[in-house]
Amino acid sequence: MADPLRNPVRDAGLKPRLLSVDDEPGVLASLQAIFEGDYNFITASDGNRALEILDTHDIPVAVIDLGLPDISGLNLLKRIKESHPALECIMLTANTALTSGIEAMKLGAYDYLVKPFDVEHIQVVVRNALEKGQLAQEICYRRMDDASKDRPIIGRHPLMRKLSDWVEQVAPSDVTALIIGESGTGKELVARAIHRKSPRQNKPFIAVNCGAIPAELTESELFGHEKGAFTGAERQKPGKFELANHGTIFLDEISVLPFGLQSKLLRVLQEKNIERVGGTKLISLDVRVVAATNVDLKQLSKEGKFREDLYYRLNIVPVALPPLRDRKSDVPFLVEHFLGVYNRKYQKNITGIPKRLMSRFMDYRWPGNIRELENVIQRLMLVSGGDTLSLKQLPLELAGGVCWLEEGDVSATLDKAVAGFEREYITAVLEKSNYRMSEVSERLGIHRNTLGVKIKQLGIVLPDNLKDAVDVTTRPTSVHGESGTNPC
């Protein structure tokens, strides 16, 4: 089991961010010279710019001058503590009077230093402030892990803190909510969080993927049907809305709902009742609706592909989920979370994350978002034999320039190392191309016959239905080259 108090950001060797807010270029230059080796150093010359940075970056410590040109350092401190209470602030001033320092400490400053500051002293103060913030975060993370059923959303990026605030504000009401985000960003998790924090938490939560239901069955699935309503309707069946009565229904991929059904859904939202397919009786319901989409419903409505009145009815309290590429600082914590999940599922004890692997995770754009990250972690854990994740089975698009050898492994001969790389690379291309041999050979820049030889000599296992799909009758005998008149 992974240690819940491990800090995956620190353990992965990633530099913590340090924000310096000062209108004196000389002070900023001095602080940068002191800290840039150990920190990801970010600067702002006024308070408003600092607030903009904090809204888009996860920053644990800030060094703030009291005499800023636009807003006072004390006012900035107050605003930071209101919106980012976990951020540790160290105040700087050229004024030796104690009044400002006392006020700053009352407002929640970590410490108060007078210019010119001692280099070693400010290094200690910043380091201690960082450690205090990390400890608080780790305790918070452990509580989140212990209470994962109550708070499944993992993230400490400012965008995720805003999301959590939105959930807290929206959950107690019955207003229809619209969650907007790319596939794999966790829209259902947010919907479940709204349900759990609402007065309906002990009632049903019914999730419906509108895109997974055949169009001709969507109405019956949502609203139910009476016996004999259509061929095969041998008995009365309640729909998803009835099953969710007094609880919450989550309509994912709402954009693909057939246009004809959109007016019926609008009526349900307005009138709070449904009518089963083939029925004549109105059934009153008390259901909270949360919808989700990965496309722009407003644009669809302009194009006539989505009812404009339904869009405005759903869009009462919208929220946009950030893609994983916009909150990369959460990647280590998500990795840590999935390690715990799949350690329990597969009865493993994998806790090691090679730095090169974490570096690839941080550099990759994650087009599939959190779902893609989870799938990669699951795959790596399944093939890892020890207590550290293996780099060998990274998907081709993620592997990039990562060598198939484990970090520090130089025991293989050059021929074996090259053969190992070829095996992993060709396997990855085969999987990526869905084993279409012509496409694979074109990608690799080799003749199809040569591909067959390599598959056989490298011991690459093909699916049973494809074992006869390659020609291995050609003459080349080396996995590194071809002989004679091979047309490659």
N, C-alpha and C positions, 0 to 999 in steps of 0.2 A: 504493500500500500504506500502510495506517495505521501511524503510528509506534508501535511497541510500548511505548515509554517515555512516551507521553502518559498523563496522569492524567485520565480523563474526569470524575471527580468535581470535581477542581480546575478543569478547563477549562470545565465547565458552570456555574461560578460558585456551586456549592453550598457552604454553610458546613460546615467540619469540626466534629465534636463535641469538646467539652472537658468532662471530668468533674472537679468539685471535691468533695473529701471532707473535711469539717471539721465539728466540733460547735459551732463558734462562729458564730452568725448574722451577726455583724459582719464576720468574715473572708469568709464566703460573699458577703455584699452587696458588699464591696470588690472581690472578684475578678469578680463579675458586672458591676460598673460598668466594670471595666477591659477585659473580654473579650467581652461579649455582642454588641458591634457586629461583630466579626470571626469569632465562633464561635457554634455552637449550644451554649449553656452549660447544663450539667446539674449538679444538686447532689445530694449525699447527706450526711446528718448522722452516719452511722455506717458501719462496715466491711461489715456484712451487707447493708445496703441498696445499697452500692456494688457488691457481688458480684452482687446481683440485677439491677442495671442493666446490668452488663457481660455478663450472660448473654443479654440481649435487645437490646443496642445495639452497633453497630460503632463503638468509640471509640478513636481513635489516641493520645490524650494524657490523663493524669490528674494533677491536683495534689492530693497527699494529706498530711494532717496526721499527724504521728507520734503525737499524743496523742488517740486516739479512745476513746469511752466503752465500746465492747464488745470490740473486739480492737485490739491495738496496731498502729500504722502499719507497723511492720516485718513483723509477721505477715501483715497485709493485702498488703503488697508481695510477700512470698514466695508467697502463694496466687495473686496475680494473675500472677506470672511463671510459675507452674506451669500455669495454665489459659489465659493470654493472653500468651504470650511476646513478641509483637510490640508490645504496649502500652507506650508510654514513660511512666514515672512520675517526677514531680518531687515531692520530699518537702519538707514545711514543718515547722518546729519553733520553739518559743520558747527552746529550750535551746541555749546557745552552745557546749556541750561538743562535741568532735569525734567522740566515740565512736560516737554514733548515726549520724552522717553517714557515717563510714567503713563501718559495718555495712550501711547502706542502699546504698552504692555497690557493696559486695561482693555484695549480693543482686540487683543489676541496675538500680538506680535511675539515671535519666538525669542528675539533678542533685539538690543538697541546699541549700535556702535557709533562712535564719534570719529569723524575724519580728522586727520589722516589715520587710517586704521593700520594695525600691526598685521603683517601678512600671515604669520603663523596663527595668530589669534582668530582672524576671520576664516582661515581654512578649517580650524577646529569647530568654530561655531556653525559653519555651513555643513560640515560633515555630521555633527551631532543633530542638527535640524533634519537632515536627510534621514538619518537612522531613526529618529523619532517618527517621522512620517511613514517610513517603510514598516516600522513595527505596528503602527496603527493600521496600515493597509493590510498587513499580514493577519492581524487579529480579525479585521473585517472580513478578509477572504476566508478565514477558517469558519467564521460564523455563517458566511454565505454557503460554504461547503456543507456545514452541519445542517443548514436549513434549506438545502437545495430544492426540496419539494415546495417550499414557500417562495423561493426567489431563484428561478432557474436562469435568469438573464445574467450572463457573465460579462463584465466590462467596467473599466474605471476611466475610460476616456471621457472628456467633457461632454461629447455628444451622447454617450450612454448615460451620463448623469442627468442630462436634460431629458432623455427618454424615461428614466426612472421617475423623474419629477412629473412628467406628463402622465404616466400610469397612475401615480398617487393622486393626481388631481382628477383624472377622468373616471377611475374605477368606482368611486362611491355613487355616481349618478347612473341613470339608465339611458343616457344619451347614446345614439348610434356613433360608433367610432370607425374610422377608416385608417388602416395601416398601409403605408406605401413603402415598398422596398423591393430590391432585386431578389431573385430566387436565391434561397439559402441564407438570407440574412436573419431569420428567426422570427418571422411574422406570427406564426402560431404560438411561439413561446410568449410573445408580448400579449397576444389575445388571452392566453391562459393566465398570465399575470394579472390582467385586468379582471378576469373572472374571480381569481382567488382573493383579490383585495376588495371585492364588491360584496354587498349584502347577499348576493346570490351564490356565494362560495360553496355552500352545502347542497346546491341544486345541480342539475346536469350541465355539463359542458359538452356540446356536440360540435365536432369539427367536420366541415363539408368541403371537399376539394371540387369546386364546380367544373374544373377542367378534366377531372377523371370520370365524370358521369356522361354516358352517351346522351346526346342532345334530346333524343326522343324519350328518354327516361327521366330527365331532369325534373319535370313538374311532379311526377309521381314520387321521386326521391325526396323532394323538398316538402311537398304538401300532402303526400299519402294518396291512397286510392280506395274506392269502394269495390266490393266484390262484383265481378263482371264488368268493370269499367272498360276493360280492353282484353284482348285475347291473352290468356295466361294469368289474368287477375282472378285467381280462384278463391281468394279471401280478402277481407278488408285489411289494409295495411296502413298504420300511421306513418306520417312523413317525419323528416328530421326536425321540422319546426315543432310538431307535437311532442316529439321525444325531448326537446329542449325546453318545454314549458316550465316556467318559473326560474329557468336558468339562462344560459348564454348559448347562442348559436354563432359559430365562426364560419363565415363564407369566404373561403380562400379562392383566389383567381376569379373574383367577381366579374372581371372584364369579359370572360368568355360565356357568361350566362346568356342563353338565347334571347334575342331581342324581344320576342313575344312574351317571354316570362318576366322581363324586366318591369312591365306595367303591373303584373300581378304581385311582384315583390314590393313595388312601391305602395300598392294598396295594403299589403300586409303591414308595412312599416307605419302607414298612416292610420289604418282602421283597427289594427291589433286583432285581426281574425283571418282565418284561412278557409278554403273550401277544398275538400279532397277531390281528386279526379273522379268524375262520374257521380259526384255527390251534389246535393242541393242545400245542405245544411251548413250554415256558417259556424265555425268553431272558434270561440274566443281564446286568445292566447296572451300570456304575459311573458314575453321573451325579449332579452336584450340582444341586439344584433351588433356583431363586430365583423367588419368586412376587410378584405386585404386585396391588394393588386400590385403587380410588378410593372404595370404600364400606366401611362398618363390618361386617366379617365376623362379629364377635361378635353384633351385633344381628341379622344375617341368620340366624345359627344359632339364636338365641332364637325367631325367627319360623318356624323349620322350613324355611328356604329354602337353608341351607348346613349340611353335616354338621358337628356340633360336634366330633367326633373329628378330622376333617380340619383344622378351624380350629386346634385346639391343636397338631396336628402341624406346621402351617405357621408357627405363631406362636412358634417357639422363640426367634428373635432378630429381633424386629420393629424397624422404624425408620420414623418419620413424616417425609416430606419437607415442608418448609414451603412454603406458597403464596407466590407472588412478592409479594403485597401485604404479607406479614409480613417481607420482607427487601428493602425498597425501596432500601437503600443499595447493593445489587448491580446495580440496573438500569443505571447508567452503564457498568459493566464488561461486562455482557451486551451492551449496545449496541455497545460497542467490539469485542467478540468477533465479533458478527454482521457488523459492518462489514468486518472482515478476511476473514471467510468469503466474503461475497458480492462483495467487491472482487476476490478471486481468481476466483470463479466467473464473474462478468460482465466481468472485465478492466476494472474501473473503479478510480478513485483518489479515492473519496469519504471525506474525513476530517472535514469540518465538521458540527457538530451545533448548530443554532440554539438559543439558550438557552430561547426560548419552547417549542420542541419538547421539549427535555429536561425542562422544567418540567411539560409535559403528561404526559410519560412517568412522572414522579415522582408526580404527583397521581392518575393513573389507577389503578384497582384491579386491572386485569389478570385478569378472570375466567378467561381461557384460559391464564394463567400464561406460562411461558417460550415455549411454542409460539406463543402469540398475539403476543408481542413479536417473535419471529423473523419471523413472517409480515408484521407491520407494517414491520419494517426492510427486508425483501426487497421489499415493494411500493414503499416510498419510494425505494429505490435504483434500481429499474427505471424510475421516472418522473423521476428527478433527472438533469438534463443537465449540471450543473457538478460542483464538488467538495464541495458541501454538500447535505445532505438537504433535500428539499422538503417544505413543509407542505401543499401543495395537495391531495395525495391521501390525507390522513389519513381513516381510517374515521369515519363519523358519530359513533359512540359515543365515540370517542377525541378527536375534534376539539373538542367542547365549544364554547367561545367563541373558538377560534383563528380568526383571519381567514384567508381564502384567499390574501391577498397575502403575498408574502415580506416578512420583516422589513425595514423601512426603505423599502419600495417605495411611493412616492406619485406615480408618474408617470401613472397612469390618471386619466381624468376620473371624476366621480362616477357618471355613467350607466354607464360601462364597469366601474367597480368593483362597483356594485350588480349588474349583469348577470353579472359573473364570480362573485360570491358566490352568486347564484341558481342559476347553472349547476352549481356544485360541490355546493350544498346539495340541489338536486333530484336530481342524479345519485346522491348518497349515499343519499337516501331511497328512490329507485328500487331501488338495489342491496339496501338493508336490507329492503325489502318484497318482494324477488324479482319486481319489475316487475308487481305486482298493482295495476293503475291505480286501482281504486276505493279500495284501502287507501292508496295514495300521496296521492290527492286529499284523502282524509279527514285524513291526517296533516298535510298542508300547509294545510288549511283553505280550499281553493279548489275550484271546480267541476271535474269531470272534463274538460269541454270547454276550460276555461281551461288546465288542465294540458297538454292536447294542443297548444294554441297556444304555450305557453312551451317545450315540448320542441322544437317546430319552429323557433321564432325564436331560441332559445338554442343551436341546433345540437347538441343532446344526441343522441348515437348510441344507438339501441336495438338489442338483439339482432335478428338477421334474422327470427326467428319472431314478433317483437312489433311490427314496423314498422307493421302495419295495426291495432294494438290501441288506438290513440288517435284521437279525432275532432278534426281540425284545420280543420274547415270553418266554425268560428264567426268572428264579425266582429272581435273585439278585435285591435288592431294594436300595442299597447304591451305590453312585457313587464312593466310596472309596474302596469298597471290594466286595466279592462275598459270597454267603451263601451255605451251604449244600454241594452238590456233583457237583457243577459247575466245569467243566473240566479245567478251566483256570489254 
